[in-house]
Amino acid sequence: PRAAYFNTITTLINHKDKPKRSDKTLQAIQRVGQAVNLAVGRFVTVGEAIANENHELKEEMSVACIEARRAGETIAQLTDVANLDHPESDSHITIFTDKTGVVKAARLLLSSVTKVLVLADRIVIKQIITSRNKVLATMEQLEKVSSFQEFVQIFSQFGNEMVEFAHLTGDRQNDLKDEKKKARMAASRAVLEKCTMMLLTASKTCLRHPDCESARINKDGVFHRMRLALEQVIEIVTDSRPNGESEMAPISIYSGIKEFKNKVEGLRENLYFLSKENLSTMLEVILEHTEDFTDSAYTSHEHREHILELSKQAKMELEQLVSVWMQAQNQKTKDLMEDLEVAILKTCQCMNELKREVHSAATSLAADLLKYHTDHMVLKALKITGVEGNLEAVAEYTCKLSEQKEQLVEMCRLLRHVSGTEPLEITCIHAEDTFQVTGPQIISAAETLALHPSSKIAKENLEVFCEAWESQLSDMSMLLREINDVFEGRRGEKRVYLSLPRPGKHNANLKALKPVKLDTEEQAKIAKLGLELHLLTSDVDSETEKWEDQENEIVQHGQGMSSMAYSMYLFTRGEGLLKTTQDLFHQAEIFATEGTKLASALHAFSDQVHNDDKPVLLLEAEKLISMCKQLQITAKASVQGKSATFTKVRNSFLPLVYQL
């Protein structure tokens, strides 16, 4: 809006050739000036509030705010022309008599607003760094704890700090304009979110089995990965690299071919803007990268042969192009220019065919591997043999998982070459890292379970790492579709967000509703609530773990509610068994019923409590009943439309957060 106001003022200033102006025009000028001043006032109020909260930048921010306010008021005064009989008379200084004044005020406004934004940005960066430092400090404490009680206390603090960090970095991610940085931030935040649960179970396993080497290796791997992700977030936010290193952008075949073709086609306009050595080097780099395909054990014989043939043909086409190009530089005849055009077309056509071939090789391999591994047979076998304590069988299946990991890592490397955009390239790199790291972590978790087959926490820990593997495989299917969309020119048609609203299996009689796309703010709100819910379920699990009697009614209801809350958290990520909003609302109803049962169990338990804790316990039980009733009403309420459904989803999560 501020830019629109500046543009409007500029337009009004430039239109100075009309000797007479209508009342309508004068009123429009005045409205613009007042609107600019009001917008600046609101903007400055926010800036002043930020200044009061950040004393180290208060003086700079205050000066910039004063300048902005003064400029806004000046523009309002100069455009206050609607009630003047002669707005162009020298007796009143207005936009018509002092156009230079308006220009100066507009420039001062732009300059001061920019200063406020830059200072606010510095404050946001400082907040993220401070939040990261808190998380790192608490992580160090978590690494050193030796008792469950101490761990639970510190992890509760850690959860709160991670929520704060997630909120700050989520807002920052939405503000980023660079799609590449946005993709890197998303990848780092995804690692941190998934590793939070891994850190919980891996640490608990290590505490339960302190002398187990595989449990220690498993835990150390999680902490190491979280630290790397935290460091990458700071690199993105501060736009810096450790030790002043420059970031090496990965070169893909797709981007290499695109740049090469641009240079070749540029010869039509200018025969002298690059050297033949430059062009030859570019092709050599592309063909070196095709060796990733031809050397891969997973590339089919047919694809390998076609890629080698096209590589050879590309060299020949470039030789012919260079020959004609050199002749055209010496003698620019019509025949030679026609020959050059033919050589350019043939070279570009050959490169297109090469791009199509490597794309086909990568995507067909990915489709086959994803289809083959959808049954997760190796993971299931590891869980079964681990519980049985069969070390020999676990060793056999860990070898198979290592083979599967190598296949999937190779698939990611080949997909990166044909991903088509930098954000998708980064997503491929993130996927490769995830398989590379998660594979060995599953193995160490399985070995721990095999050594301690009766350990519930070791079993849960293996489940968490297996879920991360399965989740990444699921993400790969979506990534493969997006890569194909780019190749086929469908990029730009943003995918419809299908979660809201859509009829589910629990409401079969509802009329089919059109899928709607949530805006960024709505998605962010639901995602934040989901993350808070996720971390709260971790706290609940930690508390119930401390009870000696795991068959206790209170423990069972608490664990049941935690499990349901976790499935609702997965819904916010597009994962898990809840596929539609109707599934979510049905789960919320069951959650409320379970909560009522827990409240009843707490009432019964209160008879055994005879100190000051009894009134507190009964009060909490009453609160729980009240919230469960509210949740039941919300979940059963009938709604239609995006806004109403979003509100219902949000209201379904809020009671969960309060109850847990």
C-alpha positions in Angstrom: 0.0 0.0 0.0 2.8 2.4 0.8 4.3 1.9 -2.6 0.9 2.5 -4.2 0.6 5.8 -2.3 4.0 6.9 -3.6 3.0 6.0 -7.1 -0.2 7.9 -6.8 1.5 11.1 -5.6 4.1 10.8 -8.4 1.2 10.6 -10.9 -0.5 13.6 -9.5 2.7 15.7 -9.5 3.4 14.8 -13.1 0.0 15.8 -14.3 0.5 19.5 -14.2 -0.7 20.6 -17.6 -4.4 20.9 -16.6 -5.1 24.5 -15.9 -8.4 23.6 -14.0 -9.0 20.8 -11.7 -12.4 19.4 -10.7 -13.7 19.0 -7.2 -13.5 15.3 -7.7 -9.8 15.5 -8.5 -9.1 17.8 -5.5 -10.9 15.4 -3.2 -8.9 12.4 -4.6 -5.6 14.3 -4.0 -6.6 15.0 -0.4 -7.8 11.4 0.2 -4.4 10.1 -1.0 -2.5 12.5 1.3 -4.6 11.6 4.3 -4.3 7.8 3.6 -0.5 8.1 3.3 -0.4 10.0 6.6 -2.6 7.4 8.4 -0.6 4.5 7.0 2.6 6.1 8.1 1.1 6.8 11.6 0.2 3.1 12.0 3.6 2.0 10.7 5.5 4.4 13.0 3.5 3.3 16.1 4.7 -0.3 15.5 8.3 1.0 15.0 8.1 3.0 18.2 6.9 -0.1 20.1 9.8 -2.1 18.7 12.2 0.7 19.8 10.9 0.6 23.4 11.5 -3.1 23.6 15.1 -2.9 22.1 17.1 -0.3 23.9 20.3 -0.8 21.9 18.6 0.4 18.7 16.0 2.7 20.4 17.8 6.0 19.4 18.2 5.0 15.7 14.7 3.6 15.5 13.2 6.7 17.2 14.9 9.1 14.8 13.7 7.1 11.7 10.2 7.1 13.1 10.2 10.9 13.7 11.4 11.5 10.2 8.7 9.2 8.7 6.0 10.8 10.8 7.1 14.3 9.8 7.2 13.3 6.1 3.7 11.8 6.3 2.3 15.0 7.9 4.0 17.2 5.3 2.4 15.2 2.5 -1.0 15.5 4.2 -0.6 19.3 4.5 0.5 19.7 0.9 -2.5 17.7 -0.4 -5.0 19.4 1.8 -6.6 21.1 -1.2 -10.3 20.0 -1.4 -11.7 22.9 0.6 -9.6 25.7 -1.0 -11.3 28.0 -3.5 -8.0 28.6 -5.4 -5.6 25.7 -4.7 -3.1 27.1 -7.1 -2.8 30.5 -5.5 0.5 31.5 -3.8 -1.3 32.3 -0.5 -1.5 28.5 0.2 1.5 26.2 -0.1 0.0 23.0 -1.8 1.0 20.3 -4.1 0.3 22.7 -7.0 2.5 25.5 -5.7 5.3 23.4 -4.2 5.7 20.2 -6.2 9.4 20.0 -5.1 8.2 19.9 -1.4 6.0 16.9 -2.1 8.9 15.1 -3.9 11.3 15.8 -1.0 8.7 14.6 1.5 8.0 11.4 -0.5 11.8 10.7 -0.7 12.2 11.4 3.0 9.3 9.1 3.8 10.8 6.3 1.6 14.2 6.7 3.2 12.9 6.8 6.8 10.5 3.8 6.3 13.4 1.8 4.8 15.6 2.7 7.8 12.8 1.4 10.2 12.5 -1.8 8.2 16.2 -2.4 8.2 16.4 -1.8 11.9 13.4 -4.0 12.6 15.1 -6.7 10.5 18.2 -6.5 12.6 16.1 -7.0 15.7 14.4 -10.0 14.2 17.8 -11.6 13.3 19.0 -10.9 16.9 15.8 -12.5 18.3 16.4 -15.7 16.2 20.1 -15.9 17.2 19.2 -15.4 20.8 16.5 -18.1 20.6 19.0 -20.4 18.8 21.5 -19.9 21.6 18.9 -20.7 24.2 18.1 -24.0 22.4 21.8 -24.9 22.1 22.4 -24.2 25.8 19.5 -26.4 26.8 20.6 -29.1 24.4 24.0 -29.2 26.2 22.1 -29.7 29.5 20.0 -32.5 28.0 23.2 -34.3 26.7 24.6 -34.4 30.2 21.6 -35.4 32.4 21.8 -38.7 34.2 18.3 -39.0 35.7 14.8 -39.2 34.2 13.4 -36.6 36.5 16.1 -34.1 35.6 15.6 -34.9 31.9 11.9 -34.4 32.0 12.3 -31.0 33.6 14.9 -29.8 31.1 13.1 -31.3 28.1 9.9 -29.3 29.1 12.0 -26.1 28.9 13.6 -27.3 25.7 10.1 -27.8 24.2 9.1 -24.3 25.0 12.3 -22.9 23.5 11.8 -25.0 20.3 8.3 -23.6 19.9 9.6 -20.1 20.2 12.3 -20.8 17.7 9.8 -22.4 15.3 7.6 -19.4 15.5 10.4 -16.9 14.8 11.9 -18.9 12.0 8.5 -19.7 10.5 7.7 -16.0 10.2 11.2 -15.4 8.8 10.6 -18.1 6.2 7.4 -16.5 5.1 9.2 -13.1 4.7 12.0 -14.5 2.6 11.8 -13.4 -1.1 14.6 -15.7 -2.3 13.0 -19.0 -3.2 16.3 -20.8 -2.7 16.8 -19.5 0.8 13.1 -20.2 1.6 13.6 -23.9 0.5 16.8 -24.2 2.6 15.0 -22.7 5.6 12.1 -25.1 5.1 14.5 -28.1 5.0 16.3 -27.0 8.2 13.1 -26.4 10.1 11.8 -29.8 9.0 14.9 -31.5 10.3 14.5 -29.7 13.7 10.9 -30.6 14.0 11.4 -34.2 13.3 14.5 -34.4 15.4 12.7 -33.1 18.4 10.8 -36.3 18.8 13.9 -38.3 18.0 15.9 -36.5 20.6 13.2 -37.3 23.2 13.1 -41.1 22.6 16.8 -41.5 21.9 17.7 -39.7 25.1 15.2 -41.7 27.1 16.6 -44.9 25.6 20.1 -43.8 26.6 19.0 -43.0 30.1 17.3 -46.4 30.4 20.3 -48.3 29.0 23.3 -46.1 29.9 25.9 -48.8 29.1 24.6 -49.5 25.6 27.0 -48.3 22.9 24.4 -48.4 20.1 22.0 -46.3 22.1 24.7 -43.7 22.7 25.6 -43.6 19.0 21.9 -43.2 18.2 21.5 -40.3 20.6 24.7 -38.5 19.5 23.6 -38.7 15.9 20.4 -36.8 16.7 22.1 -34.1 18.6 24.7 -33.6 15.9 22.0 -33.3 13.2 20.1 -30.8 15.2 23.2 -28.6 15.7 23.9 -28.6 12.0 20.3 -27.6 11.2 20.4 -24.8 13.8 23.6 -23.6 12.2 22.1 -23.6 8.8 19.2 -21.5 9.9 21.6 -18.9 11.3 23.5 -18.9 8.0 20.3 -18.3 6.0 19.1 -15.6 8.4 22.4 -13.7 8.6 23.3 -14.5 5.0 26.8 -15.7 6.0 28.9 -18.8 6.0 31.3 -20.0 8.7 34.9 -18.9 8.3 33.9 -16.6 5.4 33.3 -19.6 3.0 31.3 -18.9 -0.1 28.3 -21.2 -0.7 29.0 -23.5 -3.7 25.8 -23.8 -5.6 25.2 -27.4 -6.8 25.4 -27.6 -10.6 22.7 -29.8 -12.2 22.5 -31.1 -15.7 19.1 -29.3 -16.2 20.6 -25.9 -15.2 23.8 -26.6 -17.2 21.9 -27.3 -20.4 19.7 -24.3 -19.9 22.7 -22.0 -19.6 24.5 -23.7 -22.5 21.5 -23.3 -24.8 21.2 -19.6 -23.9 24.8 -19.0 -24.9 24.4 -20.9 -28.2 21.2 -19.0 -29.1 22.9 -15.8 -28.2 25.1 -16.3 -31.2 22.2 -15.1 -33.4 22.5 -11.6 -31.9 26.3 -11.4 -31.3 29.0 -13.6 -32.8 31.7 -12.2 -30.5 30.3 -12.2 -27.0 32.0 -15.5 -25.9 34.8 -17.8 -27.0 34.6 -21.2 -28.5 36.7 -22.5 -25.5 34.0 -21.1 -23.2 31.3 -23.0 -25.0 33.3 -26.2 -25.2 34.0 -26.1 -21.4 30.3 -25.7 -20.7 29.5 -28.8 -22.7 32.3 -30.7 -21.0 30.9 -29.9 -17.6 27.4 -31.1 -18.6 28.8 -34.3 -20.1 30.8 -35.0 -16.9 27.6 -34.8 -14.9 25.9 -37.3 -17.3 28.5 -39.8 -16.0 26.5 -39.8 -12.7 23.9 -41.6 -14.8 26.1 -43.8 -17.0 28.2 -44.9 -14.0 25.2 -45.6 -11.8 24.5 -49.3 -11.2 20.7 -48.4 -11.1 20.5 -46.8 -14.6 19.0 -49.2 -17.1 21.1 -50.5 -20.0 18.8 -48.8 -22.5 19.0 -45.4 -20.8 22.8 -45.7 -20.4 23.3 -46.4 -24.1 21.0 -43.5 -25.2 22.8 -41.0 -22.9 26.2 -42.1 -24.3 25.0 -41.8 -27.9 23.5 -38.3 -27.2 26.7 -37.2 -25.5 28.7 -38.2 -28.5 26.2 -36.5 -30.8 26.4 -33.3 -28.7 30.1 -33.1 -29.2 29.8 -33.5 -32.9 27.0 -30.9 -33.2 29.1 -28.4 -31.2 32.2 -29.0 -33.5 30.0 -28.3 -36.5 28.6 -25.2 -34.8 32.0 -23.9 -33.9 33.3 -24.4 -37.5 30.4 -22.4 -39.0 30.6 -19.8 -36.2 34.3 -19.1 -36.8 33.7 -18.8 -40.6 30.8 -16.4 -40.0 33.0 -14.2 -37.8 35.4 -13.8 -40.8 32.8 -13.5 -43.5 29.2 -12.8 -42.6 27.5 -14.0 -45.8 23.8 -15.0 -46.1 24.7 -18.7 -46.7 26.9 -18.8 -43.7 24.3 -17.2 -41.4 21.8 -19.8 -42.7 24.2 -22.6 -41.9 24.8 -21.1 -38.5 21.1 -21.0 -37.8 20.9 -24.7 -38.8 23.8 -25.6 -36.5 22.3 -23.7 -33.6 19.0 -25.5 -34.0 20.6 -28.9 -34.3 22.8 -28.3 -31.2 19.8 -27.1 -29.1 17.7 -30.0 -30.3 20.4 -32.5 -29.3 20.7 -30.9 -25.8 16.9 -31.1 -25.4 17.0 -34.8 -26.3 19.8 -35.3 -23.8 17.8 -33.5 -21.1 14.7 -35.6 -21.9 16.7 -38.8 -21.7 18.3 -38.1 -18.3 14.9 -36.9 -17.0 13.4 -40.2 -18.1 16.2 -42.2 -16.5 16.0 -40.4 -13.2 12.2 -40.3 -12.8 11.6 -43.9 -14.0 14.2 -45.1 -11.5 12.5 -43.1 -8.7 9.1 -44.4 -9.6 10.3 -48.0 -9.6 12.1 -47.6 -6.2 9.3 -45.8 -4.5 6.8 -48.5 -5.7 9.1 -51.3 -4.6 9.7 -49.9 -1.1 6.1 -48.9 -0.3 5.5 -52.0 1.8 8.4 -51.2 4.2 9.2 -54.9 4.6 12.7 -54.3 5.9 11.5 -51.9 8.6 8.8 -54.3 9.7 11.3 -57.1 9.8 13.7 -55.0 11.9 11.0 -54.3 14.4 10.0 -57.9 14.7 13.5 -59.4 15.0 14.5 -56.6 17.4 11.6 -57.5 19.8 12.6 -61.1 19.5 16.2 -60.2 20.5 17.5 -62.0 17.3 20.8 -60.3 16.8 21.7 -62.4 13.8 18.5 -61.6 12.0 18.8 -57.9 12.9 22.3 -57.9 11.4 20.9 -59.4 8.2 18.1 -56.9 7.8 20.4 -53.9 8.6 22.5 -55.0 5.6 19.4 -54.9 3.5 18.4 -51.5 4.9 21.9 -50.2 4.0 21.4 -51.4 0.4 18.1 -49.7 0.3 19.6 -46.5 1.7 22.3 -46.5 -1.1 19.6 -46.9 -3.7 17.5 -44.0 -2.4 20.5 -41.8 -2.0 21.5 -42.5 -5.6 17.9 -41.8 -6.6 18.0 -38.4 -4.9 21.3 -37.5 -6.6 20.0 -38.3 -10.0 16.7 -36.5 -9.4 18.6 -33.3 -8.4 20.1 -33.2 -11.9 16.6 -33.0 -13.5 14.7 -31.1 -10.7 14.4 -28.0 -12.9 14.4 -25.3 -10.1 16.8 -24.4 -7.3 14.2 -24.9 -4.6 13.5 -28.5 -5.9 17.3 -29.1 -6.1 17.6 -28.1 -2.5 14.7 -30.4 -1.6 16.5 -33.3 -3.4 19.7 -32.6 -1.4 17.7 -32.5 1.8 16.1 -35.8 1.0 19.5 -37.3 0.2 20.9 -36.1 3.6 17.8 -37.5 5.4 18.2 -41.0 3.9 22.0 -40.8 4.5 21.6 -40.0 8.2 18.3 -41.8 9.1 19.5 -45.2 7.7 22.4 -45.6 10.2 20.1 -44.2 13.0 17.5 -46.9 12.4 20.3 -49.5 12.5 21.6 -48.3 15.8 18.1 -48.2 17.2 17.3 -51.7 16.0 20.6 -53.0 17.5 19.6 -51.4 20.8 16.2 -53.1 20.8 17.8 -56.5 19.9 20.1 -56.1 22.9 17.2 -55.1 25.2 14.1 -56.8 23.6 11.8 -56.2 26.5 12.5 -52.4 26.6 9.4 -50.4 25.8 11.4 -47.2 25.2 13.9 -48.9 22.9 10.9 -50.2 20.9 9.3 -46.7 20.8 12.6 -45.2 19.7 12.9 -47.6 16.7 9.3 -46.7 15.8 10.2 -43.0 15.7 13.1 -43.4 13.3 11.2 -45.8 11.1 8.4 -43.3 10.9 10.9 -40.6 9.8 12.1 -43.0 7.0 8.5 -43.7 5.9 7.7 -40.0 6.0 10.6 -39.2 3.7 9.6 -41.9 1.3 6.1 -40.4 1.2 7.6 -36.9 0.6 9.6 -38.3 -2.3 6.4 -39.2 -4.2 5.3 -35.6 -4.0 8.7 -34.3 -5.0 8.7 -36.6 -8.0 5.3 -35.2 -9.1 6.6 -31.7 -8.8 9.7 -32.5 -10.8 7.6 -33.9 -13.6 5.3 -30.8 -13.4 8.4 -28.6 -14.0 9.6 -30.7 -16.9 6.1 -30.8 -18.6 5.6 -27.0 -18.1 2.9 -27.3 -15.5 4.9 -25.4 -12.9 3.0 -22.3 -11.7 -0.3 -24.0 -11.2 -0.1 -24.0 -7.4 -1.3 -27.2 -5.9 -4.7 -26.9 -4.2 -4.6 -27.4 -0.5 -6.9 -30.3 -0.2 -7.2 -30.6 3.6 -10.0 -28.0 4.0 -12.9 -28.7 3.5 -13.6 -32.1 2.1 -16.2 -34.8 3.1 -14.7 -37.7 5.0 -15.7 -41.3 5.9 -17.4 -40.1 9.1 -19.9 -37.8 7.2 -20.8 -39.7 4.1 -24.1 -37.8 3.6 -22.4 -34.4 3.3 -22.5 -32.8 -0.2 -19.1 -32.7 -1.9 -17.4 -29.4 -1.3 -14.8 -27.8 -3.6 -11.2 -28.0 -2.3 -10.0 -24.7 -1.0 -6.5 -23.2 -0.6 -5.6 -21.8 2.8 -3.7 -18.6 2.7 -0.2 -18.4 4.2 -1.4 -16.9 7.5 -4.0 -19.6 8.0 -1.6 -22.4 7.3 1.0 -20.8 9.6 -1.5 -20.6 12.5 -2.6 -24.3 12.2 1.0 -25.4 11.8 2.1 -23.5 14.9 -0.8 -25.0 17.0 0.1 -28.4 15.6 3.8 -28.0 16.7 2.8 -26.8 20.1 0.5 -29.9 20.4 3.3 -32.1 19.3 5.7 -30.9 22.0 3.0 -31.1 24.6 2.4 -34.7 23.8 6.1 -35.3 24.4 5.7 -33.8 27.9 2.7 -36.0 28.6 4.6 -39.1 27.4 7.6 -38.1 29.7 5.3 -37.8 32.7 3.4 -41.0 32.1 6.7 -42.8 31.7 7.6 -42.0 35.3 4.5 -44.0 36.7 5.5 -47.4 38.0 2.0 -48.8 37.4 1.6 -48.5 33.6 -1.8 -50.3 33.8 -3.2 -47.4 36.0 -6.4 -46.0 34.6 -5.1 -42.4 34.7 -1.9 -43.4 32.8 -3.8 -45.3 30.1 -6.3 -42.4 29.5 -3.4 -40.0 29.4 -1.4 -42.1 27.0 -4.5 -42.6 24.8 -5.1 -38.8 24.7 -1.5 -38.2 23.9 -1.6 -40.7 21.0 -4.7 -39.1 19.6 -3.2 -35.6 19.9 -0.1 -36.8 18.1 -2.2 -38.1 15.2 -3.9 -34.7 15.0 -0.5 -33.1 14.9 0.4 -35.3 12.0 -2.7 -34.0 10.2 -1.2 -30.5 10.3 1.8 -31.9 8.3 -0.4 -33.8 5.8 0.7 -37.1 7.3 -0.8 -39.9 9.4 -4.1 -41.6 9.3 -6.3 -38.5 9.4 -6.8 -37.5 5.8 -9.7 -35.0 5.9 -11.1 -32.4 8.2 -14.0 -34.7 9.0 -11.4 -37.3 10.1 -9.9 -34.6 12.3 -13.3 -33.6 13.9 -14.2 -37.2 14.5 -10.8 -37.7 16.3 -11.5 -34.6 18.3 -14.8 -36.1 19.5 -13.1 -39.3 20.6 -10.3 -37.2 22.3 -13.0 -35.3 24.3 -14.6 -38.6 25.3 -11.3 -39.9 26.5 -10.7 -36.6 28.4 -14.0 -37.0 30.2 -13.0 -40.5 31.2 -9.7 -39.2 32.5 -11.5 -36.5 34.5 -13.7 -39.2 36.1 -10.6 -41.2 37.0 -9.0 -38.2 38.5 -12.1 -37.6 40.7 -11.8 -41.2 41.9 -8.1 -40.8 42.5 -8.7 -37.6 44.5 -10.2 -39.8 47.4 -6.7 -41.1 48.0 -5.3 -37.6 48.3 -5.6 -36.0 51.7 -3.4 -32.9 51.6 -3.6 -29.5 50.0 -3.2 -31.1 46.5 -6.8 -32.5 46.5 -8.6 -29.2 45.8 -6.1 -28.4 43.0 -6.6 -31.8 41.5 -10.4 -31.5 41.6 -10.2 -28.0 40.1 -8.1 -29.3 37.2 -10.5 -32.2 36.7 -13.5 -29.8 36.5 -11.6 -27.6 34.0 -10.9 -30.8 31.9 -14.6 -31.7 31.9 -15.6 -28.2 30.8 -13.0 -28.1 27.9 -14.1 -31.6 26.8 -17.7 -30.4 26.6 -16.7 -27.4 24.6 -14.6 -29.6 22.2 -17.5 -31.9 21.7 -19.7 -29.0 20.7 -17.1 -27.6 18.4 -16.4 -31.0 16.7 -20.1 -31.7 16.1 -21.0 -28.2 14.8 -21.9 -28.1 11.1 -19.9 -25.6 9.0 -19.5 -24.7 5.3 -17.0 -22.5 3.6 -13.2 -22.0 4.0 -13.3 -19.3 6.7 -15.8 -21.3 8.9 -13.9 -24.5 8.4 -10.6 -22.9 9.3 -12.1 -21.5 12.5 -13.5 -24.9 13.4 -10.1 -26.6 12.8 -8.3 -23.9 14.9 -10.9 -24.2 17.7 -10.5 -28.0 17.6 -6.8 -27.6 18.4 -7.0 -24.9 21.0 -8.7 -27.0 23.7 -6.2 -29.8 23.1 -3.3 -27.5 23.8 -5.0 -26.2 27.0 -5.9 -29.7 28.1 -2.5 -31.2 27.6 
